[in-house]
Structure formats: structure tokens, C-alpha cells
Amino acid sequence: MTENAQTLPRIFKWFKEGEVAASGFPESEEELCAVADQGIKHIVAVTRQKPDTEAIERLGMTVESFSGATSDVATLDFAIESLHAAALRDDKALIH
């Protein structure tokens, strides 16, 4: 476990080690900093909560928001495509 594990979003876990992680919604800039410290470059947001785009961009990450992905298959497909595009760029990604 990394030294900043206490500041990672709740239930942070690597789905595919060093490539794709999943977590609860990052609720503070401190949590976003911890995500960036993991080397994550792209965030895929599938919750209805609005991500802090300014903080994410300031930390050198990108974000795509797919509100409604949990109830709409087409939106979920777009979220999966976003993760796939990040993998093709060799960007570590986080989905929440």
C-alpha cells in the first residue's frame, strides 16, 4: 500500500494493476492529488456527481463524465470506450 493510501478515495482498488483503477467519488482535492500520485492521467466519471474539472485539469489529468451510465447501456458503452481510449494512449485511468 502506498503512503498516501489514507487520502485515496474510498474503496480505491486497482482493477488491472497499474492500468485501470476503480473507486468511490473523489470528494476532495486531497483525494484527487492522491489519485494523480498513483500516475492516473484520465478519470471516467459514471456517477451523477459532478467532478471537480478545474482541480482535475490543474493536476494534469483529464476527465470525461457519463452521468446516467448506471441506467443507460449506450452511455455505459461510451464510458467503456473512454477507458479503452485511455489504455490505447498508455494512460492510467480511474473509473468511479
N, CA, C and O atoms as a Tinker XYZ file with bonds, in Angstrom:
   384  protein
     1  N      0.839000   -1.172000    0.000000    73     2
     2  CA     0.000000    0.000000    0.000000    64     1     3
     3  C      0.887000    1.239000    0.000000    63     2     4     5
     4  O      1.921000    1.256000    0.667000    81     3
     5  N      0.497000    2.281000   -0.741000    73     3     6
     6  CA     1.309000    3.488000   -0.814000    64     5     7
     7  C      1.127000    4.330000    0.439000    63     6     8     9
     8  O      0.179000    4.152000    1.205000    81     7
     9  N      2.072000    5.258000    0.625000    73     7    10
    10  CA     1.998000    6.067000    1.829000    64     9    11
    11  C      0.817000    7.028000    1.824000    63    10    12    13
    12  O      0.408000    7.497000    2.887000    81    11
    13  N      0.252000    7.337000    0.643000    73    11    14
    14  CA    -0.885000    8.239000    0.598000    64    13    15
    15  C     -2.213000    7.493000    0.544000    63    14    16    17
    16  O     -3.236000    8.084000    0.198000    81    15
    17  N     -2.214000    6.215000    0.876000    73    15    18
    18  CA    -3.424000    5.404000    0.792000    64    17    19
    19  C     -4.550000    5.979000    1.642000    63    18    20    21
    20  O     -5.721000    5.809000    1.299000    81    19
    21  N     -4.228000    6.648000    2.734000    73    19    22
    22  CA    -5.276000    7.200000    3.587000    64    21    23
    23  C     -6.012000    8.346000    2.906000    63    22    24    25
    24  O     -7.122000    8.679000    3.320000    81    23
    25  N     -5.435000    8.962000    1.875000    73    23    26
    26  CA    -6.098000   10.073000    1.205000    64    25    27
    27  C     -6.720000    9.667000   -0.127000    63    26    28    29
    28  O     -7.340000   10.498000   -0.790000    81    27
    29  N     -6.571000    8.424000   -0.526000    73    27    30
    30  CA    -7.215000    7.958000   -1.745000    64    29    31
    31  C     -8.725000    7.917000   -1.549000    63    30    32    33
    32  O     -9.194000    7.764000   -0.421000    81    31
    33  N     -9.491000    8.052000   -2.625000    73    31    34
    34  CA   -10.945000    7.940000   -2.484000    64    33    35
    35  C    -11.321000    6.594000   -1.869000    63    34    36    37
    36  O    -10.581000    5.616000   -1.977000    81    35
    37  N    -12.476000    6.566000   -1.228000    73    35    38
    38  CA   -12.921000    5.317000   -0.595000    64    37    39
    39  C    -12.990000    4.197000   -1.628000    63    38    40    41
    40  O    -13.238000    4.438000   -2.810000    81    39
    41  N    -12.778000    3.030000   -1.184000    73    39    42
    42  CA   -12.764000    1.772000   -1.951000    64    41    43
    43  C    -11.888000    1.822000   -3.202000    63    42    44    45
    44  O    -12.184000    1.157000   -4.194000    81    43
    45  N    -10.799000    2.616000   -3.156000    73    43    46
    46  CA    -9.862000    2.650000   -4.286000    64    45    47
    47  C     -9.219000    1.279000   -4.437000    63    46    48    49
    48  O     -8.730000    0.697000   -3.469000    81    47
    49  N     -9.228000    0.783000   -5.646000    73    47    50
    50  CA    -8.622000   -0.516000   -5.918000    64    49    51
    51  C     -8.218000   -0.565000   -7.381000    63    50    52    53
    52  O     -8.953000   -0.122000   -8.264000    81    51
    53  N     -7.036000   -1.113000   -7.618000    73    51    54
    54  CA    -6.619000   -1.338000   -8.994000    64    53    55
    55  C     -7.406000   -2.509000   -9.558000    63    54    56    57
    56  O     -7.374000   -3.604000   -8.996000    81    55
    57  N     -8.103000   -2.294000  -10.650000    73    55    58
    58  CA    -8.830000   -3.348000  -11.348000    64    57    59
    59  C     -7.848000   -4.146000  -12.193000    63    58    60    61
    60  O     -7.868000   -5.377000  -12.191000    81    59
    61  N     -7.004000   -3.444000  -12.904000    73    59    62
    62  CA    -5.888000   -4.045000  -13.634000    64    61    63
    63  C     -4.665000   -3.272000  -13.179000    63    62    64    65
    64  O     -4.476000   -2.116000  -13.558000    81    63
    65  N     -3.842000   -3.905000  -12.373000    73    63    66
    66  CA    -2.732000   -3.259000  -11.676000    64    65    67
    67  C     -1.934000   -2.324000  -12.581000    63    66    68    69
    68  O     -1.415000   -2.722000  -13.624000    81    67
    69  N     -1.856000   -1.071000  -12.144000    73    67    70
    70  CA    -1.070000   -0.078000  -12.861000    64    69    71
    71  C     -1.688000    0.416000  -14.151000    63    70    72    73
    72  O     -1.046000    1.151000  -14.901000    81    71
    73  N     -2.955000    0.017000  -14.432000    73    71    74
    74  CA    -3.598000    0.456000  -15.674000    64    73    75
    75  C     -4.976000    1.059000  -15.433000    63    74    76    77
    76  O     -5.234000    2.191000  -15.843000    81    75
    77  N     -5.856000    0.326000  -14.779000    73    75    78
    78  CA    -7.222000    0.785000  -14.549000    64    77    79
    79  C     -7.575000    0.576000  -13.074000    63    78    80    81
    80  O     -7.431000   -0.519000  -12.529000    81    79
    81  N     -8.040000    1.660000  -12.449000    73    79    82
    82  CA    -8.467000    1.592000  -11.052000    64    81    83
    83  C     -9.938000    1.992000  -10.965000    63    82    84    85
    84  O    -10.480000    2.643000  -11.858000    81    83
    85  N    -10.559000    1.588000   -9.878000    73    83    86
    86  CA   -11.938000    1.972000   -9.591000    64    85    87
    87  C    -11.991000    2.497000   -8.163000    63    86    88    89
    88  O    -11.201000    2.095000   -7.309000    81    87
    89  N    -12.933000    3.399000   -7.917000    73    87    90
    90  CA   -13.068000    3.937000   -6.562000    64    89    91
    91  C    -14.418000    4.602000   -6.417000    63    90    92    93
    92  O    -15.192000    4.721000   -7.367000    81    91
    93  N    -14.672000    5.032000   -5.191000    73    91    94
    94  CA   -15.807000    5.905000   -4.962000    64    93    95
    95  C    -15.468000    7.284000   -5.505000    63    94    96    97
    96  O    -14.342000    7.522000   -5.942000    81    95
    97  N    -16.423000    8.182000   -5.479000    73    95    98
    98  CA   -16.241000    9.537000   -5.989000    64    97    99
    99  C    -15.160000   10.260000   -5.184000    63    98   100   101
   100  O    -15.250000   10.319000   -3.958000    81    99
   101  N    -14.130000   10.817000   -5.854000    73    99   102
   102  CA   -13.121000   11.616000   -5.123000    64   101   103
   103  C    -13.798000   12.869000   -4.561000    63   102   104   105
   104  O    -14.277000   13.708000   -5.324000    81   103
   105  N    -13.841000   12.998000   -3.247000    73   103   106
   106  CA   -14.628000   14.045000   -2.606000    64   105   107
   107  C    -13.834000   15.278000   -2.209000    63   106   108   109
   108  O    -14.404000   16.223000   -1.663000    81   107
   109  N    -12.538000   15.291000   -2.468000    73   107   110
   110  CA   -11.742000   16.467000   -2.116000    64   109   111
   111  C    -10.553000   16.573000   -3.063000    63   110   112   113
   112  O    -10.206000   15.624000   -3.766000    81   111
   113  N     -9.945000   17.743000   -3.060000    73   111   114
   114  CA    -8.751000   17.924000   -3.878000    64   113   115
   115  C     -7.613000   17.047000   -3.355000    63   114   116   117
   116  O     -6.772000   16.587000   -4.127000    81   115
   117  N     -7.592000   16.820000   -2.049000    73   115   118
   118  CA    -6.585000   15.938000   -1.460000    64   117   119
   119  C     -6.699000   14.526000   -2.059000    63   118   120   121
   120  O     -5.689000   13.903000   -2.385000    81   119
   121  N     -7.931000   14.032000   -2.199000    73   119   122
   122  CA    -8.128000   12.716000   -2.799000    64   121   123
   123  C     -7.719000   12.725000   -4.268000    63   122   124   125
   124  O     -7.130000   11.758000   -4.752000    81   123
   125  N     -8.026000   13.812000   -4.984000    73   123   126
   126  CA    -7.608000   13.905000   -6.390000    64   125   127
   127  C     -6.083000   13.933000   -6.507000    63   126   128   129
   128  O     -5.519000   13.342000   -7.428000    81   127
   129  N     -5.418000   14.617000   -5.581000    73   127   130
   130  CA    -3.947000   14.625000   -5.567000    64   129   131
   131  C     -3.402000   13.213000   -5.369000    63   130   132   133
   132  O     -2.434000   12.817000   -6.020000    81   131
   133  N     -4.028000   12.459000   -4.468000    73   131   134
   134  CA    -3.589000   11.082000   -4.227000    64   133   135
   135  C     -3.794000   10.228000   -5.471000    63   134   136   137
   136  O     -2.974000    9.359000   -5.767000    81   135
   137  N     -4.886000   10.468000   -6.206000    73   135   138
   138  CA    -5.136000    9.754000   -7.458000    64   137   139
   139  C     -4.038000   10.094000   -8.465000    63   138   140   141
   140  O     -3.488000    9.202000   -9.111000    81   139
   141  N     -3.722000   11.377000   -8.596000    73   139   142
   142  CA    -2.654000   11.801000   -9.518000    64   141   143
   143  C     -1.321000   11.189000   -9.115000    63   142   144   145
   144  O     -0.524000   10.815000   -9.976000    81   143
   145  N     -1.071000   11.083000   -7.801000    73   143   146
   146  CA     0.176000   10.472000   -7.316000    64   145   147
   147  C      0.291000    9.000000   -7.714000    63   146   148   149
   148  O      1.393000    8.452000   -7.747000    81   147
   149  N     -0.832000    8.363000   -8.015000    73   147   150
   150  CA    -0.817000    6.975000   -8.479000    64   149   151
   151  C     -0.435000    6.884000   -9.961000    63   150   152   153
   152  O     -0.295000    5.790000  -10.508000    81   151
   153  N     -0.270000    8.044000  -10.602000    73   151   154
   154  CA     0.087000    8.067000  -12.023000    64   153   155
   155  C     -1.121000    8.065000  -12.948000    63   154   156   157
   156  O     -0.980000    7.922000  -14.163000    81   155
   157  N     -2.301000    8.224000  -12.375000    73   155   158
   158  CA    -3.526000    8.222000  -13.182000    64   157   159
   159  C     -3.601000    9.524000  -13.974000    63   158   160   161
   160  O     -3.391000   10.610000  -13.435000    81   159
   161  N     -3.906000    9.391000  -15.269000    73   159   162
   162  CA    -3.977000   10.539000  -16.166000    64   161   163
   163  C     -5.389000   10.817000  -16.656000    63   162   164   165
   164  O     -5.656000   11.909000  -17.158000    81   163
   165  N     -6.304000    9.853000  -16.522000    73   163   166
   166  CA    -7.650000   10.022000  -17.071000    64   165   167
   167  C     -8.673000    9.483000  -16.078000    63   166   168   169
   168  O     -8.516000    8.391000  -15.532000    81   167
   169  N     -9.725000   10.270000  -15.854000    73   167   170
   170  CA   -10.798000    9.868000  -14.957000    64   169   171
   171  C    -12.081000    9.723000  -15.768000    63   170   172   173
   172  O    -12.427000   10.600000  -16.559000    81   171
   173  N    -12.773000    8.626000  -15.568000    73   171   174
   174  CA   -14.069000    8.380000  -16.188000    64   173   175
   175  C    -15.100000    8.398000  -15.066000    63   174   176   177
   176  O    -15.114000    7.522000  -14.202000    81   175
   177  N    -15.959000    9.410000  -15.095000    73   175   178
   178  CA   -16.968000    9.580000  -14.051000    64   177   179
   179  C    -18.305000    9.044000  -14.547000    63   178   180   181
   180  O    -18.843000    9.531000  -15.541000    81   179
   181  N    -18.842000    8.043000  -13.854000    73   179   182
   182  CA   -20.125000    7.469000  -14.242000    64   181   183
   183  C    -21.211000    7.717000  -13.190000    63   182   184   185
   184  O    -22.327000    7.211000  -13.304000    81   183
   185  N    -20.872000    8.490000  -12.183000    73   183   186
   186  CA   -21.854000    8.828000  -11.153000    64   185   187
   187  C    -22.582000   10.113000  -11.544000    63   186   188   189
   188  O    -22.192000   10.797000  -12.490000    81   187
   189  N    -23.615000   10.421000  -10.822000    73   187   190
   190  CA   -24.362000   11.658000  -11.090000    64   189   191
   191  C    -23.672000   12.881000  -10.482000    63   190   192   193
   192  O    -24.035000   14.016000  -10.792000    81   191
   193  N    -22.681000   12.652000   -9.622000    73   191   194
   194  CA   -21.961000   13.762000   -9.013000    64   193   195
   195  C    -21.065000   14.421000  -10.061000    63   194   196   197
   196  O    -20.496000   13.746000  -10.919000    81   195
   197  N    -20.948000   15.748000   -9.981000    73   195   198
   198  CA   -20.145000   16.495000  -10.929000    64   197   199
   199  C    -18.682000   16.519000  -10.473000    63   198   200   201
   200  O    -18.387000   16.976000   -9.368000    81   199
   201  N    -17.765000   16.030000  -11.317000    73   199   202
   202  CA   -16.350000   16.044000  -10.927000    64   201   203
   203  C    -15.794000   17.473000  -10.873000    63   202   204   205
   204  O    -16.285000   18.363000  -11.566000    81   203
   205  N    -14.785000   17.677000  -10.058000    73   203   206
   206  CA   -14.111000   18.970000   -9.944000    64   205   207
   207  C    -13.144000   19.110000  -11.126000    63   206   208   209
   208  O    -11.947000   18.852000  -10.997000    81   207
   209  N    -13.681000   19.518000  -12.266000    73   207   210
   210  CA   -12.919000   19.584000  -13.507000    64   209   211
   211  C    -11.689000   20.475000  -13.382000    63   210   212   213
   212  O    -10.615000   20.123000  -13.870000    81   211
   213  N    -11.838000   21.621000  -12.735000    73   211   214
   214  CA   -10.709000   22.543000  -12.583000    64   213   215
   215  C     -9.555000   21.895000  -11.834000    63   214   216   217
   216  O     -8.408000   21.971000  -12.273000    81   215
   217  N     -9.849000   21.262000  -10.714000    73   215   218
   218  CA    -8.796000   20.608000   -9.925000    64   217   219
   219  C     -8.173000   19.458000  -10.707000    63   218   220   221
   220  O     -6.956000   19.275000  -10.682000    81   219
   221  N     -8.993000   18.693000  -11.391000    73   219   222
   222  CA    -8.500000   17.552000  -12.173000    64   221   223
   223  C     -7.533000   18.029000  -13.249000    63   222   224   225
   224  O     -6.452000   17.464000  -13.414000    81   223
   225  N     -7.921000   19.068000  -13.978000    73   223   226
   226  CA    -7.056000   19.600000  -15.040000    64   225   227
   227  C     -5.795000   20.235000  -14.465000    63   226   228   229
   228  O     -4.715000   20.101000  -15.042000    81   227
   229  N     -5.923000   20.924000  -13.333000    73   227   230
   230  CA    -4.768000   21.539000  -12.675000    64   229   231
   231  C     -3.731000   20.482000  -12.276000    63   230   232   233
   232  O     -2.532000   20.757000  -12.236000    81   231
   233  N     -4.215000   19.265000  -11.980000    73   231   234
   234  CA    -3.327000   18.171000  -11.588000    64   233   235
   235  C     -2.799000   17.390000  -12.790000    63   234   236   237
   236  O     -2.127000   16.372000  -12.622000    81   235
   237  N     -3.102000   17.863000  -14.007000    73   235   238
   238  CA    -2.572000   17.232000  -15.206000    64   237   239
   239  C     -3.345000   16.015000  -15.680000    63   238   240   241
   240  O     -2.837000   15.207000  -16.457000    81   239
   241  N     -4.585000   15.890000  -15.201000    73   239   242
   242  CA    -5.420000   14.764000  -15.610000    64   241   243
   243  C     -6.549000   15.271000  -16.503000    63   242   244   245
   244  O     -6.843000   16.466000  -16.533000    81   243
   245  N     -7.169000   14.357000  -17.219000    73   243   246
   246  CA    -8.368000   14.667000  -17.987000    64   245   247
   247  C     -9.530000   13.919000  -17.363000    63   246   248   249
   248  O     -9.341000   12.952000  -16.625000    81   247
   249  N    -10.746000   14.383000  -17.672000    73   247   250
   250  CA   -11.939000   13.727000  -17.132000    64   249   251
   251  C    -13.040000   13.749000  -18.186000    63   250   252   253
   252  O    -13.213000   14.729000  -18.910000    81   251
   253  N    -13.769000   12.656000  -18.252000    73   251   254
   254  CA   -14.980000   12.575000  -19.055000    64   253   255
   255  C    -16.089000   12.107000  -18.135000    63   254   256   257
   256  O    -15.930000   11.140000  -17.390000    81   255
   257  N    -17.210000   12.802000  -18.193000    73   255   258
   258  CA   -18.326000   12.485000  -17.313000    64   257   259
   259  C    -19.453000   11.852000  -18.107000    63   258   260   261
   260  O    -19.871000   12.368000  -19.143000    81   259
   261  N    -19.940000   10.725000  -17.605000    73   259   262
   262  CA   -21.013000    9.966000  -18.242000    64   261   263
   263  C    -22.132000    9.741000  -17.246000    63   262   264   265
   264  O    -22.437000    8.602000  -16.891000    81   263
   265  N    -22.742000   10.824000  -16.796000    73   263   266
   266  CA   -23.838000   10.732000  -15.844000    64   265   267
   267  C    -24.953000    9.884000  -16.442000    63   266   268   269
   268  O    -25.351000   10.089000  -17.589000    81   267
   269  N    -25.438000    8.961000  -15.684000    73   267   270
   270  CA   -26.505000    8.090000  -16.164000    64   269   271
   271  C    -26.014000    6.758000  -16.697000    63   270   272   273
   272  O    -26.814000    5.937000  -17.147000    81   271
   273  N    -24.700000    6.532000  -16.653000    73   271   274
   274  CA   -24.154000    5.270000  -17.180000    64   273   275
   275  C    -24.669000    4.064000  -16.411000    63   274   276   277
   276  O    -24.670000    2.947000  -16.927000    81   275
   277  N    -25.100000    4.287000  -15.193000    73   275   278
   278  CA   -25.591000    3.152000  -14.405000    64   277   279
   279  C    -27.000000    2.735000  -14.803000    63   278   280   281
   280  O    -27.475000    1.677000  -14.390000    81   279
   281  N    -27.680000    3.570000  -15.613000    73   279   282
   282  CA   -29.048000    3.218000  -16.003000    64   281   283
   283  C    -29.271000    3.216000  -17.513000    63   282   284   285
   284  O    -30.381000    2.946000  -17.973000    81   283
   285  N    -28.229000    3.513000  -18.287000    73   283   286
   286  CA   -28.371000    3.585000  -19.739000    64   285   287
   287  C    -27.207000    2.847000  -20.402000    63   286   288   289
   288  O    -26.052000    3.247000  -20.255000    81   287
   289  N    -27.506000    1.790000  -21.116000    73   287   290
   290  CA   -26.466000    0.949000  -21.711000    64   289   291
   291  C    -25.625000    1.718000  -22.732000    63   290   292   293
   292  O    -24.410000    1.527000  -22.783000    81   291
   293  N    -26.233000    2.574000  -23.537000    73   291   294
   294  CA   -25.479000    3.340000  -24.535000    64   293   295
   295  C    -24.460000    4.255000  -23.853000    63   294   296   297
   296  O    -23.322000    4.366000  -24.308000    81   295
   297  N    -24.867000    4.905000  -22.767000    73   295   298
   298  CA   -23.948000    5.767000  -22.018000    64   297   299
   299  C    -22.839000    4.946000  -21.392000    63   298   300   301
   300  O    -21.684000    5.370000  -21.387000    81   299
   301  N    -23.168000    3.786000  -20.868000    73   299   302
   302  CA   -22.154000    2.892000  -20.311000    64   301   303
   303  C    -21.150000    2.482000  -21.389000    63   302   304   305
   304  O    -19.952000    2.410000  -21.117000    81   303
   305  N    -21.620000    2.215000  -22.600000    73   303   306
   306  CA   -20.717000    1.885000  -23.707000    64   305   307
   307  C    -19.729000    3.017000  -23.970000    63   306   308   309
   308  O    -18.545000    2.767000  -24.200000    81   307
   309  N    -20.214000    4.270000  -23.938000    73   307   310
   310  CA   -19.321000    5.412000  -24.150000    64   309   311
   311  C    -18.269000    5.491000  -23.045000    63   310   312   313
   312  O    -17.114000    5.823000  -23.314000    81   311
   313  N    -18.655000    5.191000  -21.817000    73   311   314
   314  CA   -17.708000    5.199000  -20.701000    64   313   315
   315  C    -16.632000    4.129000  -20.900000    63   314   316   317
   316  O    -15.451000    4.378000  -20.659000    81   315
   317  N    -17.042000    2.951000  -21.335000    73   315   318
   318  CA   -16.090000    1.861000  -21.600000    64   317   319
   319  C    -15.146000    2.254000  -22.728000    63   318   320   321
   320  O    -13.946000    1.988000  -22.657000    81   319
   321  N    -15.680000    2.886000  -23.768000    73   319   322
   322  CA   -14.839000    3.346000  -24.873000    64   321   323
   323  C    -13.809000    4.374000  -24.399000    63   322   324   325
   324  O    -12.683000    4.399000  -24.895000    81   323
   325  N    -14.194000    5.220000  -23.445000    73   323   326
   326  CA   -13.270000    6.196000  -22.883000    64   325   327
   327  C    -12.128000    5.507000  -22.147000    63   326   328   329
   328  O    -10.974000    5.918000  -22.267000    81   327
   329  N    -12.442000    4.463000  -21.385000    73   327   330
   330  CA   -11.401000    3.682000  -20.707000    64   329   331
   331  C    -10.482000    3.020000  -21.725000    63   330   332   333
   332  O     -9.263000    3.004000  -21.555000    81   331
   333  N    -11.070000    2.475000  -22.779000    73   331   334
   334  CA   -10.291000    1.807000  -23.818000    64   333   335
   335  C     -9.357000    2.803000  -24.510000    63   334   336   337
   336  O     -8.194000    2.487000  -24.760000    81   335
   337  N     -9.853000    3.992000  -24.819000    73   335   338
   338  CA    -9.024000    5.021000  -25.452000    64   337   339
   339  C     -7.850000    5.403000  -24.547000    63   338   340   341
   340  O     -6.738000    5.610000  -25.033000    81   339
   341  N     -8.087000    5.497000  -23.248000    73   339   342
   342  CA    -7.008000    5.803000  -22.304000    64   341   343
   343  C     -5.960000    4.697000  -22.329000    63   342   344   345
   344  O     -4.761000    4.977000  -22.316000    81   343
   345  N     -6.401000    3.451000  -22.366000    73   343   346
   346  CA    -5.470000    2.318000  -22.423000    64   345   347
   347  C     -4.635000    2.364000  -23.695000    63   346   348   349
   348  O     -3.440000    2.071000  -23.662000    81   347
   349  N     -5.251000    2.729000  -24.815000    73   347   350
   350  CA    -4.508000    2.821000  -26.080000    64   349   351
   351  C     -3.455000    3.917000  -26.038000    63   350   352   353
   352  O     -2.438000    3.827000  -26.726000    81   351
   353  N     -3.691000    4.958000  -25.232000    73   351   354
   354  CA    -2.713000    6.042000  -25.060000    64   353   355
   355  C     -1.686000    5.704000  -23.975000    63   354   356   357
   356  O     -0.781000    6.495000  -23.704000    81   355
   357  N     -1.829000    4.525000  -23.355000    73   355   358
   358  CA    -0.998000    4.133000  -22.215000    64   357   359
   359  C     -1.188000    5.064000  -21.015000    63   358   360   361
   360  O     -0.263000    5.268000  -20.229000    81   359
   361  N     -2.379000    5.620000  -20.882000    73   359   362
   362  CA    -2.719000    6.449000  -19.722000    64   361   363
   363  C     -3.378000    5.580000  -18.668000    63   362   364   365
   364  O     -4.319000    4.843000  -18.962000    81   363
   365  N     -2.892000    5.664000  -17.455000    73   363   366
   366  CA    -3.579000    5.007000  -16.347000    64   365   367
   367  C     -4.910000    5.705000  -16.150000    63   366   368   369
   368  O     -4.997000    6.927000  -16.279000    81   367
   369  N     -5.944000    4.947000  -15.840000    73   367   370
   370  CA    -7.285000    5.536000  -15.732000    64   369   371
   371  C     -7.980000    5.115000  -14.442000    63   370   372   373
   372  O     -7.701000    4.059000  -13.875000    81   371
   373  N     -8.887000    5.971000  -14.002000    73   371   374
   374  CA    -9.725000    5.715000  -12.841000    64   373   375
   375  C    -11.166000    5.832000  -13.266000    63   374   376   377
   376  O    -11.541000    6.794000  -13.936000    81   375
   377  N    -11.980000    4.868000  -12.886000    73   375   378
   378  CA   -13.425000    4.961000  -13.111000    64   377   379
   379  C    -14.105000    5.011000  -11.759000    63   378   380   381
   380  O    -13.757000    4.275000  -10.836000    81   379
   381  N    -15.089000    5.901000  -11.666000    73   379   382
   382  CA   -15.877000    5.983000  -10.429000    64   381   383
   383  C    -17.298000    6.317000  -10.766000    63   382   384
   384  O    -18.134000    6.434000   -9.870000    81   383
